[in-house]
Amino acid sequence: MVSIRASFICTLLLAAGSGLGHGQGAGAIFVGSSIGGGLQPQALTNLPYSGTRKVTSVQKLANGVTITRTSSSKEARDSQGRTMSESKPMSLGEAPPEADFTHVIVMDPVAHTRLYWSNQVKQANLIHMPDLRQLAPPHSPSPVAVGLGGGEGSAAPVVIRRTPSQPRSRPEIHTEKLGGKLVGNVYAEGVRITTTIPIGMVGNDQPLVTTTETWTSPDLKLVVLSTNDDPRTGLRTEELIDLNRNEPPPSLFQVPAGYTIKEQGANQPQ
């Protein structure tokens, strides 16, 4: 049980460190390397929301067996740009005892802190992160966060193809804009990335094609729907549901009563 929980915590931290990957940073935009090092979210102020991010993974085996895994996490962002994500392990079949395990991460881009705790240990960890803008050398550009939404005048679809000078094992990537549509009650703009892995790159005797779609609300600067279809792992879908655009309660970003708080610098061991 302990190893499962430890593995889950590591997964959550990696997911948060990836920043834009699935919106698990609760809508923040991240720059930096890792969650334990120089990770720092850029504040998105005056764009509050709260909701539930539902993840469904469906894998179909060669013998016809289908394996379905589901999970959900609560997330929120306040008008100051603070973000909160409360997650549980992904369930497989009947919920195991670990299903009661929750892990919370609060990122504060104004105070440059990362706060996290679980319901299994009555201790929260508060990590003071460096301000990356102050660490930038003179005359160098400030760290720039990558925007999530495409705007008007976006470039035409881009196709990256191999040239004779490139290795034959390099994947071929095709990116295309999908326009806009309503996802739930939110307008979102989509991007589809199709990656073709050539024969022999991963031991495959035929080309492998994976497709990723990301639908982003340009208003909220938030991924509201994403899918990843990979023949090796199956179809993974993430959707933000129960979206509420009102200011979330301040208590969501605060350590529960009865917890002790351990403070440390970004480079101190956790």
N, C-alpha and C positions, 0 to 999 in steps of 0.2 A: 504494500500500500504506500509506504514511504517513497519507494522508487518511482511509482506512478505519479505521485504528487510532485516530486522533484522534477521529473521529466516534464510535467505539465507547466510548472513555473518557468522552466527554461524555454519552452515553446512560446509562452506568452511574452517573455522578454524579447525573444528573437522577433516575434511578430511585431511588437511595439517598435523595435529597433529598425525594422524595415520601412517604417514610416507610411508610405503611401500604399503599400502592398494591398491591403484589404480594407483600408479605412479603420484598422483597429486602434489607431491612435486617437480615435473618437473625433476625427475631423481635423486634427492638427496637421500642419505640414512640417516635415522634419528635415533637418540638415545635420550632417555629422556622420560618425562612423558606427558606434554601437551604443546600446542603451547604458552600458556601464562606463563609457568613456565620454566622448565629446558630443553625444546626442543632444540636440537642442531644437525644440519646436518653435516655429515662427508664429506669433500670435495672429489669430483670425478674430478680430474684435467685432462686437455688435452683430454676430451671426449665431445667436443661441439656438440650441435644439436639444432634444433628447429622443431616444428611440431604442429599438432592439435590433441587433444585427443577427439574422438567422443564417446559419451555414448548413448546407446539405451536400453530402458527398455520396455519389452513387457509382459503384464499381461493378461492372458486369464481367464475370469470369468466362473463360472459354467453354466451361461445361454447362453454362446456362444459369449458374447461381448469381444472384444479385445481392451485393452487400451495400446497405444504406447506413450512413452515419449522420447524426444531426447534432448541432450545438447552437447555443444562442448566447449573446452577451449584451448587457445593457451598456449604453454609452451616452455621453452628454457633452455639451460644450456651453460655457456661459459667455456673457457679453464681454468679459475680460480676456477671453481666449483660453481659459483653463479647460482641460479636457479630462474626462473620466471614462474608464472602461472597466466593467465588472464581468468577468468571464468564468465559465465552468468548463470542465473537461468535455470533450466530444463523447457522446454516448453511442454504444454499440449494443443493440438489443435491449435487454432489461437494464435499468440504471444500476450501476455498481455502487458500493458504499461511497466511492469517491465523488459521486454525483452531488453530494452536499458540500463539496469543496468549492469555494469561490476565491477569486484573486482580483484585487482592485488596483488599478494604476491611475494616478492623477498626475498630469503634466501641467506645470505652471510656467508658461513662456515669459511671463513678466518678472516673476521672482526667480526664474531660472532654477527651478527645483523639480525633482521627480519624487513622488510619494507613492509607496505601494504597501499593501498589507493583504493578509488572507484571514479567513474566519477560523483557521485552525490554530493560529498562534496569536496571542494578544499583544503583538508588537508590530508597529509600523516603522518603515524605514524611509527617512527623508534624506535625499541626496541633493546637495547643492552643486549645480552644474555651472561650468564657466560660460561667460558670455562670449560666444564665438566672434561676434563683431569686434569686441575689444582685443581679441587675440590675433585678428588679421594684421599682417605686416603693413607698414605705410604704403600708400599708393596702390594697394592691391584691392580688387573689388570685394565688397562685403559678401558674405555668404548669401546666396540667392536660393530661395525655395522654389521648387518647381510647381507651377499652378496645375490644378486638376482639371479645370474646365476649358474647353475650346471656345473661342470667341468667333465673332463674325470675321470674314476674310481669312479663315483658316486655310492653310496650304492644302493643295490637292493631295490625294493619296500618294504615299511614297512607297516605292518598291526598291528594296535593296537586293541586288543580285550579285552572284559571284562573277568575278572577272578572271581571265586566264592566269593572272598573277596571284590569285587567292587560292588557298588550299581547297581541294574538292570537298573536304569534310566540313566546310563552313555552312551553317544553316542559311536558308533563304527566308527572309522576313518580309511580309507584306502588311502594311498598315493602311487602314482606310477609315475615313470619317463616316459615321452612320446617320448623321443628322440628329434630330431631336424627337423625343416622345415623352409621354407621361409615364412615370414609374410610381405607382401608387397615386398620390395626389401632387407629385412634384415633377416639374419639367426637368428633363435630363438630356444630356448630349452624349452620344456613344462613339466609341472607338473600337475597332476590331483589329487584332493583330493575329495574323496567320503565320505560323512558323513551320517550315518544311525541313525536316532533318534528312539529309541525303543518305542513300544506301551505304551501309558500312560504318557510319559515324559512331553508332552505339552498338554495333554488332547486328544491326537490322538488315534483313535481306530485301526489304522494300522501303520506300520513303515513309517517314512518320510525319503526320500532320497534326499539329496542335492549334487550337483556336482559343483566344482569350478576348472577351468583350467586357468593356468597362463603361458604365453609364454614370455620368457625373452631373450633379446639380451645379450649374454655373452660379446660381444665386447663393447657395449655401457653401459652395466650394467643397463639396463632399461627395464621395462615391456612394451611390444609393443602390446600385446593382452591379454585380460582376459575375462572369462565368468563365470557367476554364475547362475546356474539353480536351483531354489527353488520352489517347488510346491505352497508354500504360497504366494510368491511375484512375480513369473514369471522369465523370462530370462533377465539378465542384461549383456550387452556386452560393453566392452571398447576397443577401437582400436586407436593406434597412426597412424595418416595418414599424408600425405604431409611432410614426414620426410626429413629434410635437415641437412646434417652433417657438413656444413660449420660453421665458427664462426658467431654467431648471432650478430646483431648490438648492440653496447653498450647502445643505447637509450632504449632498452627493459628493462634494469635493473635500469633505472633512473626515478625519479619522474618527471612528465610532468611540463612544464613551467606554472607558475601561481599558483602553489600549495605551501602552507606553510608546514613546516615539524615540527612535534612535537616529541621530543626525550624523552625517558623514559627508566628506568631500567627494568629488567625482572620481578621484584616483585612489580612494581608500578601498580596501577589500570589503566585499559585502558579506 
